[in-house]
Amino acid sequence: MSLIFRYYAKDESGQDRNGEINALNKKEVVKMLQSQGLFIISLENIGQSKKKIDMFLGGEVTTHIKESRAQKVYKSRWWLIGSALFIIFVTVIIKKHAVEPSSKYARVDAYVARKTNEMKSEPSKKNIDEKAVYYIEKTKYSCRNVEATYLEMSVMYAVINFTDSKLLGWETEIDPQNPVATLVTMNFSVSGVQQAILNVLNDESDIVKKNRLSVAVPNLRITWRVNDLMSLKLSPYNWYAQDVLKVYQRTCDGLHELSE
């Protein structure tokens, strides 16, 4: 039986592309929209009397069944597809296996590459620890055999969650709790939180994240701790860096679940 899904997405130029589509299930919708080169922000099943909102870029998915006002949310599960991050992952995997990218992802790959370059365009690096910044730019984090650098994860986190994101510059300082470690902060200018993200952060469990994202406007600061005393170790220092890793890990889990 065909269902009706309302989708929120962006095209390769960054424009909103929202609408409704008929499909048998959510996986079929994802394939159809990705074949058009769209970034999927969220999906909403509006068929029958049930409303399902699946958050694809930053948190736990809760299925709301509105059969009566007194009925509560009764089911939760992890389900994430990081649209922009997903393309980075695909690109990394393609390079790893030395094959040409599928035409299905060609326009999306071009958008991600252009957006990442825009975000990285000549950020300020005055009076900073160049070696610590280099580690953030080049060190890769691996989850379920998928790799991305800390810079890539941070840049795409800003693009996914905020509007008009731009990497302005870097700050480095000695970790006050560990003098042998360096704190590396990436400063982004942002104009607001993506409306599609706010639309799915309505549960009580999401209030903290919703508030955190809101207070990051207009200056998002993602801070990592770099320690290379004995061996190189990179770890999140503030809440936003922690959320970058959570989004990445849950995205990898979602991709792994889809591949099974």
Backbone hydrogen bonds, N-H to C=O, Kabsch-Sander energy under -0.5 kcal/mol:
donor,donor_aa,acceptor,acceptor_aa,energy
3,L,23,A,-3.2
5,F,3,L,-0.5
5,F,21,I,-2.9
6,R,44,E,-3.5
7,Y,5,F,-0.5
7,Y,19,G,-2.9
8,Y,42,S,-2.4
9,A,17,R,-0.6
10,K,39,F,-1.8
11,D,15,Q,-2.1
14,G,11,D,-1.9
17,R,9,A,-3.2
19,G,7,Y,-1.8
21,I,5,F,-2.5
23,A,3,L,-2.2
29,V,25,N,-1.4
30,V,26,K,-2.5
31,K,27,K,-2.2
32,M,28,E,-2.2
33,L,29,V,-2.6
34,Q,30,V,-2.5
35,S,31,K,-1.8
36,Q,32,M,-0.5
36,Q,33,L,-0.8
37,G,34,Q,-1.8
38,L,33,L,-1.7
39,F,10,K,-3.5
40,I,38,L,-0.6
41,I,8,Y,-2.9
41,I,39,F,-0.6
42,S,8,Y,-1.7
43,L,54,D,-1.2
44,E,6,R,-2.3
45,N,52,K,-1.9
46,I,4,I,-2.3
46,I,44,E,-0.8
47,G,4,I,-0.9
50,K,47,G,-1.1
51,K,64,H,-1.0
52,K,45,N,-1.1
52,K,50,K,-0.5
53,I,51,K,-0.5
53,I,62,T,-0.6
54,D,43,L,-2.1
54,D,52,K,-0.6
55,M,53,I,-0.6
56,F,41,I,-1.2
56,F,54,D,-0.6
61,V,77,R,-1.3
63,T,75,K,-1.4
64,H,51,K,-0.8
64,H,62,T,-0.6
65,I,63,T,-0.6
66,K,64,H,-0.7
67,E,65,I,-1.0
71,Q,68,S,-0.8
74,Y,63,T,-0.5
75,K,63,T,-0.6
77,R,61,V,-2.0
81,I,56,F,-0.5
83,S,81,I,-1.1
86,F,82,G,-4.2
87,I,83,S,-1.5
88,I,84,A,-1.7
89,F,85,L,-2.7
90,V,86,F,-2.5
91,T,87,I,-2.7
92,V,88,I,-2.6
93,I,89,F,-2.6
94,I,90,V,-2.7
95,K,91,T,-2.4
96,K,92,V,-2.3
97,H,93,I,-1.9
98,A,94,I,-0.6
98,A,95,K,-0.8
99,V,94,I,-1.6
105,Y,102,S,-1.8
106,A,103,S,-0.6
107,R,103,S,-0.5
109,D,105,Y,-3.1
110,A,106,A,-1.8
111,Y,107,R,-1.7
112,V,108,V,-2.4
113,A,109,D,-2.5
114,R,110,A,-2.3
115,K,111,Y,-3.0
116,T,112,V,-2.7
117,N,113,A,-2.1
118,E,114,R,-2.2
119,M,115,K,-2.1
120,K,116,T,-1.6
121,S,118,E,-1.0
122,E,120,K,-0.7
124,S,168,L,-2.6
128,I,125,K,-0.6
130,E,128,I,-1.1
133,V,129,D,-2.0
134,Y,130,E,-2.4
135,Y,131,K,-1.8
136,I,132,A,-1.4
137,E,133,V,-2.2
138,K,134,Y,-2.2
139,T,135,Y,-2.5
141,Y,148,A,-3.2
143,C,146,V,-2.5
146,V,143,C,-1.4
148,A,141,Y,-1.6
150,Y,139,T,-1.5
151,L,136,I,-1.5
153,M,149,T,-2.6
154,S,150,Y,-2.0
155,V,151,L,-2.8
156,M,152,E,-2.4
157,Y,153,M,-1.6
158,A,154,S,-1.9
159,V,155,V,-2.1
160,I,156,M,-2.6
161,N,157,Y,-2.1
162,F,158,A,-2.0
163,T,192,G,-2.6
166,K,189,S,-1.6
167,L,119,M,-0.7
168,L,166,K,-0.8
168,L,187,N,-2.7
169,G,187,N,-1.2
170,W,124,S,-2.1
171,E,185,T,-2.0
173,E,183,L,-1.6
175,D,178,N,-0.5
175,D,181,A,-2.4
178,N,175,D,-1.0
181,A,178,N,-2.4
182,T,226,V,-3.0
183,L,173,E,-3.5
184,V,182,T,-0.6
184,V,224,W,-3.2
185,T,171,E,-3.2
185,T,183,L,-0.6
186,M,222,I,-2.7
187,N,169,G,-2.6
187,N,185,T,-0.6
188,F,186,M,-0.6
188,F,220,L,-3.0
189,S,166,K,-2.6
190,V,218,P,-2.1
191,S,163,T,-2.5
192,G,163,T,-0.7
194,Q,161,N,-2.4
197,I,194,Q,-0.7
198,L,194,Q,-1.9
199,N,195,Q,-2.2
200,V,196,A,-0.7
200,V,197,I,-0.8
201,L,197,I,-0.6
201,L,198,L,-0.8
202,N,200,V,-0.9
206,D,203,D,-1.4
207,I,204,E,-1.1
210,K,206,D,-2.6
211,N,207,I,-2.6
212,R,208,V,-2.5
213,L,209,K,-2.6
214,S,210,K,-1.9
215,V,211,N,-2.3
216,A,212,R,-0.7
216,A,213,L,-0.6
217,V,214,S,-1.3
220,L,188,F,-1.9
220,L,218,P,-0.6
222,I,186,M,-2.0
222,I,220,L,-0.5
223,T,221,R,-0.6
224,W,184,V,-2.8
225,R,235,S,-3.6
226,V,182,T,-3.2
227,N,233,K,-2.3
233,K,227,N,-2.2
235,S,225,R,-2.1
237,Y,223,T,-2.5
238,N,223,T,-1.3
242,Q,238,N,-1.8
243,D,239,W,-2.3
244,V,240,Y,-2.0
245,L,241,A,-1.7
246,K,242,Q,-2.1
247,V,243,D,-2.7
248,Y,244,V,-2.1
249,Q,245,L,-3.0
250,R,246,K,-2.7
251,T,247,V,-2.2
252,C,248,Y,-2.3
253,D,249,Q,-2.1
254,G,250,R,-2.3
255,L,251,T,-2.5
256,H,252,C,-2.5
257,E,253,D,-2.4
258,L,254,G,-2.1
259,S,255,L,-1.7
260,E,256,H,-0.8
260,E,257,E,-0.6
